[in-house]
Amino acid sequence: MTTVNMLEAKTNLSRLVEAVESGAEAEVIIARNGKPAARLVPVETRRKPSILGIAKGKFEFDKKAFDALDEEVAKLFHGDGE
């Protein structure tokens, strides 16, 4: 974390933005009269959204075998009823 005064930030803004953008600096604190006033941080890039159904048709699903587990799962949650 680097701290710079307001005049230095104005003079070297492009360099400071590049340092934050490239990851050379995680953040830059800009101070006014020796007191922190602002924080320069990189903008988070948004991840590409997941596409539902992208694997459709690539896997087999046995619904009967899956449904057969209902009783077993219920016993795990509620016990055997003994």
C-alpha positions as CSV (number, residue, x, y, z in Angstrom):
1,M,0.0,0.0,0.0
2,T,1.4,3.3,-1.1
3,T,0.4,6.7,0.3
4,V,0.9,9.8,-1.8
5,N,-0.1,13.4,-1.2
6,M,-2.6,15.2,-3.3
7,L,-0.1,17.1,-5.5
8,E,1.9,13.9,-6.2
9,A,-1.4,12.1,-7.1
10,K,-2.4,14.9,-9.5
11,T,1.1,14.9,-11.1
12,N,1.4,11.1,-11.4
13,L,-2.2,10.0,-11.8
14,S,-1.6,7.9,-14.9
15,R,1.3,6.1,-13.3
16,L,-0.7,5.4,-10.1
17,V,-3.7,4.1,-12.0
18,E,-1.4,1.8,-14.0
19,A,0.3,0.5,-10.8
20,V,-3.1,-0.4,-9.4
21,E,-4.5,-1.7,-12.6
22,S,-1.5,-4.0,-13.2
23,G,-1.5,-5.3,-9.7
24,A,1.9,-3.8,-8.8
25,E,0.0,-2.0,-6.0
26,A,-3.1,-3.4,-4.3
27,E,-4.3,0.2,-3.5
28,V,-2.9,3.7,-3.3
29,I,-4.0,6.0,-0.5
30,I,-4.3,9.7,-1.4
31,A,-3.7,12.0,1.5
32,R,-4.6,15.6,2.1
33,N,-2.5,17.5,4.7
34,G,-1.0,14.1,5.8
35,K,-4.4,12.5,6.5
36,P,-5.9,9.8,4.2
37,A,-8.6,11.2,2.0
38,A,-9.2,8.7,-0.7
39,R,-8.3,5.2,-1.8
40,L,-7.4,4.2,-5.4
41,V,-8.2,0.6,-6.0
42,P,-8.7,-1.5,-9.2
43,V,-12.2,-2.0,-10.5
44,E,-13.3,-5.6,-10.0
45,T,-13.9,-7.4,-13.3
46,R,-17.1,-9.2,-13.5
47,R,-17.0,-12.9,-14.1
48,K,-18.8,-14.2,-17.1
49,P,-22.2,-15.4,-16.0
50,S,-22.7,-19.2,-15.8
51,I,-24.9,-20.5,-18.6
52,L,-27.6,-22.9,-17.3
53,G,-28.1,-26.0,-19.3
54,I,-24.7,-25.8,-21.0
55,A,-24.1,-29.6,-20.3
56,K,-27.6,-30.6,-21.5
57,G,-27.5,-33.9,-23.2
58,K,-24.0,-34.7,-22.1
59,F,-24.9,-36.8,-19.1
60,E,-27.4,-39.5,-18.3
61,F,-29.7,-39.1,-15.3
62,D,-31.6,-42.1,-13.9
63,K,-34.6,-40.5,-12.4
64,K,-35.9,-43.8,-10.9
65,A,-32.7,-44.5,-9.1
66,F,-32.6,-40.9,-7.8
67,D,-36.2,-41.1,-6.6
68,A,-35.5,-44.4,-4.9
69,L,-33.2,-42.6,-2.5
70,D,-36.1,-40.5,-1.1
71,E,-36.9,-43.1,1.6
72,E,-33.2,-43.4,2.6
73,V,-32.7,-39.6,2.8
74,A,-35.9,-39.3,4.9
75,K,-34.6,-41.9,7.3
76,L,-31.3,-40.0,7.6
77,F,-33.2,-36.8,8.5
78,H,-36.0,-38.3,10.7
79,G,-34.5,-41.6,11.9
80,D,-36.0,-45.1,11.3
81,G,-39.1,-44.3,13.4
82,E,-38.1,-47.0,16.0
